Amino acid sequence: MANLFDTDNAPTSEPTEVTVGSYIQWKRPDLSADYPTADYSLIYIMRIRGGGATEITITASEVAGEYIVQVPSATSASWVAGEYHWQAEIQRTSDSSRVLVDRGDITIKPDLDDNNTDPRSHAEIMLDKIQSLLEGRADKDVSSYSINGRSIAKMNISDLLQWRDYYRKEVIKEKRDQAIANGKPVKTTVKVRFV
């Protein structure tokens, strides 16, 4: 594995996933030909999905005539985990005019070093909470979880079973999507019933 702190090994495109508290870097050598670093700046704006007020701004540096983004661990430690939309803007130094040059999505994952972090997805948490209710072993905070504004602790067995099946399918889909993203083979089962 290459040294990920070395700028020579920095990826040449934006990451799709990062972790809170990690050192993060990438570069955009393709932009410096049209927008020389002496006359322009590259700025990234990231906003959390769902319209929240959480916004992250990153300004790229210039290294050997290329735009490179470097985020120290201390900076990303304050980021809020979640799904974000980002856009890359080139800003002209002479008058601060800007143009949008790229956009995309990024997932900021929680740091597992943080003892308060629950690494489970929303679907996994809900499946576990519903299953605990069905098995009669619900914990104290189960009453704080709700679906469509209705506390899961007050749902009848029929509704709980319906939502358990829904979240079970979501968890399976998440695991399948993660396996595909990691380049792992995905098992598919074809069920056949003879009558």
C-alpha positions as CSV (number, residue, x, y, z in Angstrom):
1,M,0.0,0.0,0.0
2,A,1.2,3.5,-0.8
3,N,1.9,6.1,1.8
4,L,-1.5,8.0,2.0
5,F,0.2,11.1,3.5
6,D,2.4,11.5,0.5
7,T,1.0,14.1,-2.0
8,D,2.3,12.0,-4.9
9,N,-0.1,9.2,-3.9
10,A,-3.1,11.5,-3.5
11,P,-6.1,10.4,-5.6
12,T,-6.9,12.6,-8.6
13,S,-10.6,12.8,-7.8
14,E,-12.9,13.5,-4.8
15,P,-13.5,10.7,-2.4
16,T,-16.9,9.2,-2.1
17,E,-16.4,8.2,1.5
18,V,-14.3,9.6,4.4
19,T,-14.1,9.1,8.1
20,V,-14.5,11.8,10.8
21,G,-11.1,12.5,12.4
22,S,-9.0,11.1,9.4
23,Y,-6.4,12.9,7.3
24,I,-7.9,13.4,3.9
25,Q,-6.3,14.5,0.7
26,W,-7.0,14.5,-3.1
27,K,-5.9,16.6,-6.0
28,R,-7.3,18.0,-9.2
29,P,-4.5,18.3,-11.7
30,D,-7.0,18.6,-14.5
31,L,-8.1,22.0,-13.5
32,S,-4.8,23.9,-13.3
33,A,-4.3,24.1,-17.1
34,D,-7.5,26.2,-17.6
35,Y,-7.3,27.8,-14.2
36,P,-3.7,28.5,-13.2
37,T,-3.2,28.4,-9.4
38,A,-1.5,31.8,-9.5
39,D,-4.8,33.5,-10.7
40,Y,-7.5,31.2,-9.3
41,S,-8.6,29.2,-6.2
42,L,-10.4,25.9,-5.9
43,I,-13.0,25.8,-3.1
44,Y,-15.3,22.9,-2.0
45,I,-18.6,23.5,-0.3
46,M,-20.2,20.4,1.3
47,R,-23.8,20.5,2.7
48,I,-25.4,17.7,4.6
49,R,-28.4,16.1,2.9
50,G,-31.8,16.9,4.2
51,G,-31.4,20.7,4.2
52,G,-29.6,20.9,7.5
53,A,-27.4,23.9,8.4
54,T,-24.2,21.8,8.5
55,E,-21.8,23.1,5.9
56,I,-18.1,22.3,5.3
57,T,-15.9,24.6,3.3
58,I,-12.4,23.5,2.1
59,T,-9.9,25.6,0.1
60,A,-7.4,23.7,-2.0
61,S,-3.7,24.5,-1.8
62,E,-1.2,24.8,-4.7
63,V,1.5,22.1,-4.9
64,A,3.8,22.0,-7.9
65,G,1.2,24.0,-10.0
66,E,-1.7,21.6,-9.1
67,Y,-4.7,22.0,-6.8
68,I,-4.4,19.7,-3.8
69,V,-6.9,19.4,-1.0
70,Q,-5.5,18.4,2.4
71,V,-7.7,18.2,5.5
72,P,-5.9,17.6,8.7
73,S,-7.3,15.0,11.2
74,A,-7.9,17.8,13.7
75,T,-10.2,19.6,11.2
76,S,-12.2,16.6,10.1
77,A,-12.7,15.6,13.8
78,S,-15.3,18.3,14.1
79,W,-17.3,17.2,11.1
80,V,-20.7,15.7,11.5
81,A,-21.2,12.2,10.1
82,G,-23.8,11.9,7.3
83,E,-24.5,12.1,3.6
84,Y,-23.4,15.3,1.9
85,H,-23.7,17.0,-1.5
86,W,-20.6,18.9,-2.6
87,Q,-19.7,21.3,-5.3
88,A,-16.3,22.5,-6.5
89,E,-15.9,26.2,-7.4
90,I,-13.1,28.0,-9.1
91,Q,-12.8,31.5,-7.8
92,R,-10.9,34.2,-9.7
93,T,-8.5,36.0,-7.5
94,S,-8.8,39.4,-9.2
95,D,-12.6,39.9,-8.4
96,S,-13.8,36.9,-6.4
97,S,-16.1,35.8,-9.3
98,R,-16.7,32.1,-9.3
99,V,-17.8,29.2,-11.6
100,L,-19.0,25.8,-10.7
101,V,-16.7,23.1,-12.1
102,D,-17.9,19.9,-10.5
103,R,-20.4,18.4,-8.0
104,G,-21.1,15.1,-6.4
105,D,-21.9,13.2,-3.2
106,I,-19.8,12.1,-0.2
107,T,-20.5,10.0,2.9
108,I,-18.8,11.1,6.1
109,K,-18.6,8.0,8.3
110,P,-18.4,8.2,12.1
111,D,-15.1,7.5,13.8
112,L,-15.1,4.2,15.6
113,D,-12.5,5.5,18.0
114,D,-15.2,7.7,19.5
115,N,-16.9,5.6,22.3
116,N,-20.2,7.4,21.6
117,T,-20.4,6.3,18.0
118,D,-22.9,3.7,16.9
119,P,-21.5,2.3,13.6
120,R,-24.9,0.8,12.6
121,S,-27.0,2.3,9.9
122,H,-30.5,3.7,10.6
123,A,-32.0,0.5,9.2
124,E,-29.8,-1.7,11.4
125,I,-30.7,0.3,14.5
126,M,-34.4,0.2,13.8
127,L,-34.3,-3.6,13.0
128,D,-32.5,-4.2,16.3
129,K,-35.0,-2.1,18.3
130,I,-38.0,-3.7,16.7
131,Q,-36.6,-7.2,17.2
132,S,-35.9,-6.4,20.9
133,L,-39.5,-5.4,21.3
134,L,-40.7,-8.6,19.7
135,E,-38.5,-10.6,21.9
136,G,-39.5,-8.8,25.1
137,R,-36.0,-7.5,25.8
138,A,-36.3,-3.8,24.8
139,D,-33.8,-1.4,26.4
140,K,-34.6,1.9,28.0
141,D,-34.3,4.2,25.0
142,V,-36.6,2.1,22.7
143,S,-39.4,4.5,23.4
144,S,-37.4,7.4,21.8
145,Y,-37.6,5.7,18.4
146,S,-40.6,6.3,16.1
147,I,-41.8,5.5,12.6
148,N,-44.0,8.0,10.8
149,G,-44.4,9.9,14.1
150,R,-45.6,6.9,16.0
151,S,-43.5,5.4,18.9
152,I,-42.4,1.9,18.1
153,A,-42.9,1.0,21.7
154,K,-46.7,1.6,21.2
155,M,-47.1,-0.4,18.0
156,N,-49.1,-3.6,17.9
157,I,-47.4,-6.9,17.0
158,S,-48.7,-6.8,13.4
159,D,-47.2,-3.4,12.7
160,L,-43.9,-4.4,14.4
161,L,-43.7,-7.5,12.2
162,Q,-44.4,-5.4,9.1
163,W,-41.7,-2.8,9.9
164,R,-39.3,-5.5,11.0
165,D,-39.6,-7.1,7.5
166,Y,-39.2,-3.6,5.9
167,Y,-36.0,-2.9,7.8
168,R,-34.7,-6.4,7.3
169,K,-34.9,-5.8,3.5
170,E,-33.2,-2.4,3.9
171,V,-30.3,-4.0,5.8
172,I,-29.9,-6.7,3.2
173,K,-29.9,-4.1,0.5
174,E,-27.3,-2.0,2.3
175,K,-25.0,-5.0,2.7
176,R,-25.4,-5.9,-0.9
177,D,-24.6,-2.4,-2.0
178,Q,-21.6,-2.3,0.3
179,A,-20.3,-5.6,-1.1
180,I,-20.7,-4.3,-4.7
181,A,-18.9,-1.0,-3.8
182,N,-16.0,-3.1,-2.3
183,G,-15.8,-5.2,-5.4
184,K,-17.0,-8.4,-3.7
185,P,-19.2,-11.0,-5.4
186,V,-22.8,-10.8,-4.5
187,K,-24.8,-14.0,-4.0
188,T,-28.2,-14.0,-5.6
189,T,-30.8,-16.7,-4.7
190,V,-33.5,-17.6,-7.0
191,K,-36.4,-19.2,-5.2
192,V,-38.6,-21.6,-7.1
193,R,-41.8,-23.1,-5.8
194,F,-43.5,-26.1,-7.4
195,V,-47.2,-26.7,-7.1
